[in-house]
Amino acid sequence: MADIKEDIGHAQHQHLNLTVEAPKMEEKEEEREQMKTKRVASLDIFRGLTVALMILVDDAGGEWPMIGHAPWNGCNLADFVMPFFLFIVGMAIALAFKRIPDRLKAISKVILRTLKLLFWGLLLQGGFSHAPDKLTYGVDMKMIRWCGILQRIALAYLVVALIEILTRNAQAKRLSPGRFSIFKLYFWHWVAGACVLIVYLATLYGTHVPDWQFTVQITDSADFGKKLTVTCNVRGKLDPPCNAVGYVDREVLGINHMYPHPAWQRSKACTKNSPHEGPFQSDAPPWCYAPFEPEGILSSVSAILSTIIGVHFGHVLVHMKDHSTRLRHWIVPGLALLILGIILHFTNAIPLNKQLYTFSYVCVTSGAAALAFSIFYILVDILNLRYMFLPLEWIGMNAMLVYVMAAEGIFAGFINGWYYDNPHNTLIYWIQKHIFINVWHSRKVGILLYVIFAEILFWGIVPGLLHRFRIYWKL
């Protein structure tokens, strides 16, 4: 959301709001040239794909576990969504701050947008809105969830945007000859990335995790209200109950302010229905009932790396003008990151884990983002096949609207508020049952097709209509 329309919103070169009050003639000329610059449509399309994936995994992941989040180690389709967002945030930061006439004004805008993201994150994921499944609202402040998707994006955006602004002496320079000149030009970004990685790894492997207790809050559990103890007393473990990521969140956020339905509840240790949701086994360990924050403090520190990598790809787009050079500087690092992450995982050095946001996970997902964006760049900006992806482009141009209305279920909650006789007798339920599930005689297939056609395609058309009238929701 780097205008914040650039992050989860509307990214294009001409929408860079950082201007000087009394620009020189040369700057005016550059502005006019910027306005003529061809829009990088592939960035909008990649953002639109990421929002569409979020809708798909949120609403169909329960029926199709292979596209939902992995219960612990591993990487399913849903586990690529957050890193893709952060990668796009990084690219958007590089585009939005191509020129910084006034650093103080730029910093103030970054801080304001960060606060807006935090506000919307707390409102949408803090527990106030229970849409669309429950027609209730309001949250007990003793149980509010402090972290979430937008909060993580806000942190990454704030840190990386400030680095970009405060170290941006490179903006007036041209690349010197040499294969690694762009890395040298943005040396301080990589220093910051190394510091982030060192802090994360040192905390993850060096923190002593003691035994801990919690009160079961799952209302349909026979242990509801009981205080259970989880035995740890270890250091450097990456298992569900005894990792430093959860320990830091319990100590800083408080266990009542963490996510109460973590993906680990679908693991084999907790339920026989794994990887599906289901009742807990009678001998399930105590930690199965405990909350865990998948967008917590330490894992969000690691997530900053995804945004720094995205900024690098944005710098390539800014400084290098021909397609072949750009693609070479995208595809080679993308493949290298992908291979490194896979090696770390399969040698058991560092497992792929979205909830811990491990370094191998950063490498695999950032490498995948680099390759996915490169493919869209070839298809759209080189081969001019943009028309094939118009619904995704429209979603990407108005991604904040689609995220709130579709991915967070606000529109579905509004529609479900109008029911006949019974709160479960709603238009959405009727469409799911009679148009999709009954026709295909399969709940799994019916729900998947409903999400694709009645949600993703619908929210591809609505932003298209808004685009026609130049209506965008920007933070």
C-alpha positions as CSV (number, residue, x, y, z in Angstrom):
1,M,0.0,0.0,0.0
2,A,2.6,2.4,-0.9
3,D,0.5,5.3,-1.9
4,I,-0.9,3.1,0.0
5,K,-2.7,2.5,-3.2
6,E,0.7,1.2,-4.3
7,D,0.6,-1.7,-1.8
8,I,-2.8,-3.1,-1.7
9,G,-4.1,-0.4,-3.9
10,H,-3.5,1.5,-7.2
11,A,0.1,1.4,-8.5
12,Q,1.2,3.4,-11.4
13,H,4.0,5.7,-12.1
14,Q,2.0,8.8,-12.6
15,H,0.3,8.5,-9.2
16,L,3.4,9.6,-7.2
17,N,2.1,12.3,-4.9
18,L,5.5,13.6,-3.7
19,T,5.9,17.1,-5.3
20,V,7.7,20.3,-4.4
21,E,5.8,23.5,-3.8
22,A,8.1,25.4,-6.2
23,P,9.7,22.9,-8.6
24,K,12.4,24.0,-10.9
25,M,11.8,23.9,-14.7
26,E,13.8,20.7,-15.0
27,E,11.7,19.0,-12.4
28,K,8.5,20.1,-14.2
29,E,9.9,18.6,-17.4
30,E,10.6,15.3,-15.5
31,E,7.1,15.3,-14.1
32,R,5.6,15.7,-17.6
33,E,7.8,12.8,-18.8
34,Q,6.6,10.8,-15.8
35,M,3.0,11.4,-16.8
36,K,3.8,9.9,-20.2
37,T,5.5,6.9,-18.8
38,K,3.9,3.6,-19.7
39,R,2.1,2.0,-16.8
40,V,3.6,-1.2,-15.6
41,A,0.3,-3.2,-15.8
42,S,2.0,-6.4,-14.7
43,L,2.3,-5.0,-11.2
44,D,-1.4,-4.3,-10.9
45,I,-2.2,-7.8,-12.3
46,F,0.2,-9.4,-9.9
47,R,-1.4,-7.5,-7.0
48,G,-4.9,-8.5,-8.3
49,L,-3.8,-12.2,-8.5
50,T,-2.6,-12.0,-4.9
51,V,-5.9,-10.6,-3.6
52,A,-7.8,-13.2,-5.7
53,L,-5.6,-16.0,-4.1
54,M,-6.5,-14.6,-0.6
55,I,-10.2,-14.8,-1.4
56,L,-9.7,-18.4,-2.8
57,V,-7.8,-19.7,0.2
58,D,-9.9,-18.0,2.8
59,D,-13.3,-19.2,1.4
60,A,-12.4,-22.5,-0.2
61,G,-9.4,-23.6,1.9
62,G,-11.6,-25.3,4.5
63,E,-12.9,-27.7,1.8
64,W,-9.5,-28.0,0.0
65,P,-6.8,-28.2,2.7
66,M,-4.0,-28.4,0.1
67,I,-4.7,-24.7,-0.8
68,G,-5.2,-23.6,2.8
69,H,-2.4,-22.8,5.2
70,A,0.0,-25.7,6.1
71,P,-0.8,-26.8,9.7
72,W,2.9,-26.2,10.6
73,N,6.0,-27.0,8.5
74,G,5.5,-26.9,4.7
75,C,4.1,-24.5,2.2
76,N,0.7,-24.6,0.6
77,L,-0.9,-22.2,-1.8
78,A,-2.3,-19.9,1.0
79,D,1.2,-19.5,2.4
80,F,2.3,-17.5,-0.6
81,V,-0.3,-14.8,-0.2
82,M,1.3,-12.7,2.6
83,P,4.9,-12.8,1.1
84,F,3.5,-11.8,-2.3
85,F,1.8,-8.8,-0.7
86,L,5.0,-7.7,1.0
87,F,7.0,-8.2,-2.2
88,I,4.5,-6.0,-4.0
89,V,4.8,-3.4,-1.2
90,G,8.5,-3.3,-1.7
91,M,8.3,-2.8,-5.5
92,A,5.7,-0.1,-5.0
93,I,7.9,1.7,-2.5
94,A,10.7,1.9,-5.1
95,L,8.3,3.4,-7.7
96,A,6.6,5.8,-5.3
97,F,9.9,7.2,-4.0
98,K,11.7,7.5,-7.3
99,R,12.1,11.2,-6.5
100,I,12.0,12.7,-3.0
101,P,11.9,16.5,-3.2
102,D,11.1,16.9,0.5
103,R,12.2,14.2,3.0
104,L,10.2,15.5,5.9
105,K,7.0,15.6,3.8
106,A,7.7,12.1,2.5
107,I,8.3,10.8,6.1
108,S,5.1,12.4,7.3
109,K,3.1,10.7,4.6
110,V,4.7,7.3,5.3
111,I,3.7,7.7,9.0
112,L,0.2,8.8,8.2
113,R,-0.3,5.8,5.9
114,T,1.1,3.4,8.5
115,L,-1.4,4.7,11.0
116,K,-4.2,4.2,8.5
117,L,-3.1,0.6,7.9
118,L,-3.0,-0.1,11.6
119,F,-6.4,1.4,12.1
120,W,-8.0,-0.7,9.4
121,G,-6.1,-3.8,10.5
122,L,-7.4,-3.5,14.1
123,L,-11.0,-2.8,12.9
124,L,-11.0,-5.7,10.4
125,Q,-9.0,-8.4,12.3
126,G,-9.1,-7.2,15.9
127,G,-12.4,-9.0,16.5
128,F,-14.8,-6.1,16.2
129,S,-16.4,-7.4,13.0
130,H,-17.6,-11.0,13.1
131,A,-19.0,-11.1,9.5
132,P,-20.0,-12.9,7.6
133,D,-20.8,-16.0,9.7
134,K,-22.1,-14.2,12.8
135,L,-24.4,-11.2,12.7
136,T,-22.8,-9.6,15.6
137,Y,-20.2,-6.9,16.2
138,G,-18.1,-5.5,19.0
139,V,-15.0,-6.8,20.8
140,D,-14.0,-7.2,24.4
141,M,-10.9,-5.1,24.8
142,K,-9.4,-7.8,27.1
143,M,-9.5,-10.2,24.1
144,I,-8.8,-7.9,21.1
145,R,-6.3,-9.2,18.6
146,W,-3.5,-6.7,18.1
147,C,-1.8,-8.2,15.1
148,G,-3.0,-9.1,11.6
149,I,-2.3,-8.9,7.9
150,L,-2.6,-5.1,7.6
151,Q,-0.6,-4.5,10.8
152,R,2.3,-6.6,9.4
153,I,2.1,-4.8,6.1
154,A,2.1,-1.5,8.0
155,L,5.3,-2.5,9.9
156,A,7.1,-3.6,6.8
157,Y,6.0,-0.5,4.9
158,L,7.1,1.8,7.6
159,V,10.6,0.3,8.1
160,V,11.4,-0.1,4.4
161,A,9.9,3.2,3.2
162,L,12.0,5.0,5.9
163,I,15.1,3.2,4.8
164,E,14.3,4.2,1.2
165,I,13.8,7.9,2.1
166,L,16.7,8.3,4.5
167,T,19.3,6.5,2.3
168,R,18.1,7.9,-1.0
169,N,21.2,9.7,-2.2
170,A,21.1,7.2,-5.0
171,Q,18.1,8.9,-6.6
172,A,20.3,11.3,-8.6
173,K,22.9,8.7,-9.6
174,R,23.1,6.5,-12.6
175,L,24.2,2.9,-12.4
176,S,27.9,2.4,-12.9
177,P,29.0,-0.5,-15.2
178,G,29.1,-3.9,-13.6
179,R,26.9,-6.8,-12.9
180,F,26.4,-5.9,-9.2
181,S,26.2,-2.1,-9.5
182,I,22.6,-2.0,-8.4
183,F,23.4,-3.8,-5.2
184,K,26.2,-1.4,-4.6
185,L,24.0,1.6,-5.3
186,Y,21.5,0.4,-2.6
187,F,24.1,-1.0,-0.2
188,W,22.3,0.2,2.9
189,H,19.1,-1.7,2.1
190,W,21.1,-4.9,2.2
191,V,22.8,-3.9,5.4
192,A,19.4,-3.3,6.9
193,G,18.2,-6.7,5.6
194,A,21.3,-8.4,7.1
195,C,20.5,-6.7,10.5
196,V,16.9,-7.9,10.4
197,L,18.0,-11.5,9.6
198,I,20.6,-11.5,12.4
199,V,18.1,-10.1,15.0
200,Y,15.5,-12.7,13.9
201,L,17.8,-15.7,13.9
202,A,19.5,-14.7,17.2
203,T,16.1,-14.4,18.9
204,L,14.7,-17.5,17.3
205,Y,17.5,-19.8,18.2
206,G,18.9,-18.0,21.3
207,T,15.8,-17.4,23.4
208,H,15.1,-19.7,26.3
209,V,11.4,-20.7,26.3
210,P,10.1,-21.6,29.7
211,D,7.0,-23.6,30.6
212,W,3.8,-21.6,30.2
213,Q,0.2,-21.7,31.1
214,F,-3.1,-20.6,29.4
215,T,-6.8,-20.8,30.0
216,V,-8.8,-22.8,27.4
217,Q,-11.1,-20.4,25.5
218,I,-12.6,-22.9,23.0
219,T,-16.3,-22.9,24.2
220,D,-17.2,-26.3,22.7
221,S,-14.3,-28.0,24.4
222,A,-14.8,-30.1,27.6
223,D,-11.7,-28.3,29.0
224,F,-13.3,-24.8,28.5
225,G,-12.2,-22.5,31.3
226,K,-9.5,-24.9,32.5
227,K,-5.9,-23.7,33.0
228,L,-3.4,-26.0,31.1
229,T,0.4,-26.1,31.3
230,V,2.7,-26.5,28.3
231,T,6.1,-28.0,29.2
232,C,9.1,-26.4,27.4
233,N,12.2,-25.3,29.2
234,V,14.2,-25.4,26.0
235,R,16.1,-23.2,23.6
236,G,16.2,-23.1,19.8
237,K,13.2,-25.3,19.1
238,L,10.9,-24.7,16.1
239,D,8.0,-27.0,17.2
240,P,4.5,-25.5,17.8
241,P,4.5,-25.2,21.6
242,C,8.1,-24.2,22.4
243,N,9.3,-21.8,19.7
244,A,10.6,-18.3,20.5
245,V,8.1,-16.6,18.1
246,G,5.2,-17.7,20.3
247,Y,7.1,-16.9,23.5
248,V,7.8,-13.3,22.4
249,D,4.1,-12.8,21.5
250,R,2.9,-14.2,24.8
251,E,5.2,-12.0,26.7
252,V,4.7,-8.8,24.8
253,L,1.1,-9.0,23.4
254,G,-0.4,-11.2,26.1
255,I,-1.9,-14.6,25.3
256,N,-5.5,-13.3,25.3
257,H,-4.6,-11.0,22.4
258,M,-3.4,-13.7,20.0
259,Y,-5.2,-15.5,17.2
260,P,-7.4,-18.2,18.8
261,H,-7.7,-20.5,15.8
262,P,-4.1,-21.2,14.6
263,A,-3.5,-23.5,11.7
264,W,-1.7,-26.0,14.0
265,Q,-5.1,-27.1,15.3
266,R,-5.4,-29.1,12.0
267,S,-2.1,-31.0,12.6
268,K,-2.0,-34.7,13.2
269,A,-1.1,-34.3,16.9
270,C,-4.4,-32.4,17.4
271,T,-7.1,-34.0,15.2
272,K,-7.6,-37.3,13.4
273,N,-9.2,-35.3,10.5
274,S,-5.8,-33.6,9.7
275,P,-5.2,-31.7,7.5
276,H,-9.0,-30.9,7.7
277,E,-10.5,-29.3,10.8
278,G,-12.1,-31.6,13.2
279,P,-12.7,-32.5,16.9
280,F,-9.5,-32.8,18.9
281,Q,-8.2,-36.3,19.8
282,S,-8.7,-37.4,23.4
283,D,-5.0,-37.4,24.0
284,A,-4.3,-34.2,22.1
285,P,-1.4,-32.2,23.8
286,P,-2.4,-29.0,25.7
287,W,-0.9,-26.7,23.1
288,C,-3.5,-27.7,20.6
289,Y,-6.1,-25.6,22.6
290,A,-3.8,-22.6,22.9
291,P,-3.8,-19.5,20.7
292,F,-0.9,-18.6,18.4
293,E,-0.3,-15.4,16.5
294,P,0.6,-16.1,12.8
295,E,1.3,-12.4,12.3
296,G,3.2,-11.8,15.5
297,I,6.1,-9.6,16.5
298,L,9.2,-11.7,15.7
299,S,7.8,-13.2,12.6
300,S,6.8,-9.7,11.3
301,V,10.5,-8.7,11.8
302,S,11.5,-11.5,9.5
303,A,8.7,-10.5,7.1
304,I,10.5,-7.2,6.5
305,L,13.0,-9.2,4.4
306,S,10.3,-10.0,1.8
307,T,9.7,-6.2,1.4
308,I,13.4,-5.4,1.1
309,I,13.7,-8.0,-1.7
310,G,10.7,-6.5,-3.4
311,V,12.3,-3.0,-3.2
312,H,15.3,-4.4,-5.0
313,F,13.1,-5.6,-7.9
314,G,11.4,-2.2,-8.0
315,H,14.9,-0.6,-8.2
316,V,15.6,-2.8,-11.2
317,L,12.4,-1.5,-12.8
318,V,13.4,2.1,-12.2
319,H,17.0,2.0,-13.2
320,M,17.1,-0.5,-16.1
321,K,15.2,0.3,-19.2
322,D,15.3,-2.7,-21.5
323,H,13.3,-5.8,-21.0
324,S,16.1,-8.3,-21.2
325,T,18.3,-6.6,-18.6
326,R,15.3,-6.3,-16.2
327,L,14.4,-10.0,-16.7
328,R,17.9,-11.1,-16.1
329,H,18.1,-9.2,-12.8
330,W,14.8,-10.6,-11.8
331,I,14.9,-14.3,-12.9
332,V,18.4,-15.1,-11.7
333,P,18.0,-13.9,-8.1
334,G,14.5,-15.4,-8.1
335,L,15.8,-18.8,-9.0
336,A,18.7,-18.5,-6.6
337,L,16.3,-17.6,-3.7
338,L,14.0,-20.5,-4.6
339,I,16.8,-23.1,-4.7
340,L,18.4,-21.8,-1.5
341,G,15.1,-22.0,0.4
342,I,14.3,-25.5,-0.9
343,I,17.8,-26.7,0.1
344,L,17.5,-25.3,3.6
345,H,14.1,-27.0,4.0
346,F,14.9,-30.5,2.6
347,T,18.3,-30.7,4.5
348,N,16.3,-29.9,7.7
349,A,18.6,-26.9,8.3
350,I,15.7,-24.4,8.4
351,P,12.2,-25.8,7.7
352,L,9.6,-23.9,5.6
353,N,7.2,-22.4,8.1
354,K,4.8,-19.5,7.4
355,Q,3.8,-19.1,11.0
356,L,7.4,-18.6,12.1
357,Y,8.3,-16.8,8.9
358,T,11.6,-18.7,8.7
359,F,14.4,-17.7,6.4
360,S,13.9,-20.7,4.1
361,Y,10.2,-19.5,3.8
362,V,11.4,-16.0,2.9
363,C,13.6,-17.4,0.2
364,V,11.1,-19.7,-1.4
365,T,8.2,-17.3,-1.4
366,S,10.3,-14.3,-2.5
367,G,11.8,-16.4,-5.3
368,A,8.3,-17.5,-6.3
369,A,7.1,-13.9,-6.3
370,A,10.0,-12.8,-8.5
371,L,9.4,-15.6,-11.0
372,A,5.6,-15.0,-11.0
373,F,6.0,-11.3,-11.5
374,S,8.5,-11.9,-14.3
375,I,6.0,-14.2,-16.1
376,F,3.4,-11.5,-15.9
377,Y,5.9,-8.9,-17.1
378,I,6.6,-11.0,-20.2
379,L,3.0,-11.7,-21.0
380,V,1.6,-8.3,-20.3
381,D,4.4,-5.6,-20.8
382,I,6.3,-7.4,-23.5
383,L,3.8,-9.6,-25.4
384,N,0.9,-7.1,-24.8
385,L,-1.5,-9.8,-23.6
386,R,-3.0,-7.5,-21.0
387,Y,-6.6,-8.1,-22.1
388,M,-6.4,-11.7,-20.9
389,F,-5.9,-10.5,-17.3
390,L,-8.2,-7.5,-17.1
391,P,-10.3,-8.7,-14.1
392,L,-7.1,-9.2,-12.1
393,E,-5.8,-5.8,-13.2
394,W,-9.0,-4.2,-12.1
395,I,-8.8,-6.0,-8.7
396,G,-5.2,-4.8,-8.4
397,M,-6.2,-1.2,-9.1
398,N,-8.7,-1.2,-6.3
399,A,-7.2,-3.9,-4.1
400,M,-8.0,-2.3,-0.8
401,L,-11.7,-2.2,-1.6
402,V,-11.7,-5.9,-2.7
403,Y,-9.7,-6.9,0.4
404,V,-12.1,-5.3,2.8
405,M,-15.3,-6.2,1.0
406,A,-14.4,-9.7,-0.2
407,A,-11.4,-11.2,1.6
408,E,-12.6,-9.8,5.0
409,G,-16.2,-10.7,4.3
410,I,-17.7,-7.3,4.9
411,F,-19.9,-7.4,1.8
412,A,-21.0,-11.0,2.5
413,G,-21.8,-10.0,6.1
414,F,-24.0,-7.2,4.8
415,I,-25.8,-9.5,2.4
416,N,-26.2,-12.2,5.1
417,G,-27.8,-9.5,7.3
418,W,-30.9,-9.8,5.1
419,Y,-32.4,-13.2,5.8
420,Y,-35.8,-14.9,5.7
421,D,-37.2,-16.5,8.9
422,N,-33.8,-17.9,9.9
423,P,-30.3,-16.2,10.0
424,H,-28.9,-19.2,8.0
425,N,-31.6,-18.7,5.3
426,T,-29.7,-16.1,3.3
427,L,-29.2,-15.3,-0.4
428,I,-25.5,-16.4,-0.3
429,Y,-26.5,-19.7,1.3
430,W,-29.2,-20.3,-1.3
431,I,-26.8,-19.5,-4.2
432,Q,-24.1,-21.8,-2.8
433,K,-26.6,-24.7,-2.2
434,H,-28.8,-24.5,-5.3
435,I,-26.6,-23.1,-8.0
436,F,-23.3,-24.7,-7.2
437,I,-23.4,-27.5,-4.6
438,N,-26.6,-29.3,-5.8
439,V,-25.7,-28.9,-9.4
440,W,-22.3,-30.6,-9.0
441,H,-23.5,-33.0,-6.2
442,S,-20.3,-32.2,-4.4
443,R,-19.8,-29.7,-1.6
444,K,-16.1,-29.5,-2.3
445,V,-16.5,-28.7,-6.0
446,G,-19.5,-26.5,-5.5
447,I,-17.7,-24.3,-2.9
448,L,-14.7,-24.0,-5.2
449,L,-16.7,-22.9,-8.2
450,Y,-18.8,-20.6,-6.0
451,V,-15.6,-18.8,-4.8
452,I,-14.2,-18.6,-8.3
453,F,-17.3,-17.4,-10.1
454,A,-19.5,-15.7,-7.5
455,E,-16.7,-14.1,-5.5
456,I,-13.5,-13.7,-7.5
457,L,-15.0,-13.0,-10.9
458,F,-17.7,-10.8,-9.3
459,W,-15.0,-8.7,-7.6
460,G,-13.1,-8.6,-10.8
461,I,-16.1,-7.0,-12.6
462,V,-17.1,-4.5,-9.8
463,P,-13.6,-2.8,-9.7
464,G,-13.7,-2.7,-13.5
465,L,-16.9,-0.6,-13.4
466,L,-15.4,1.6,-10.7
467,H,-12.3,2.0,-12.9
468,R,-14.4,3.2,-15.7
469,F,-15.5,6.1,-13.5
470,R,-12.0,6.5,-12.0
471,I,-13.1,5.6,-8.5
472,Y,-10.4,4.1,-6.3
473,W,-10.2,3.4,-2.6
474,K,-6.8,4.7,-1.5
475,L,-5.3,4.9,1.9
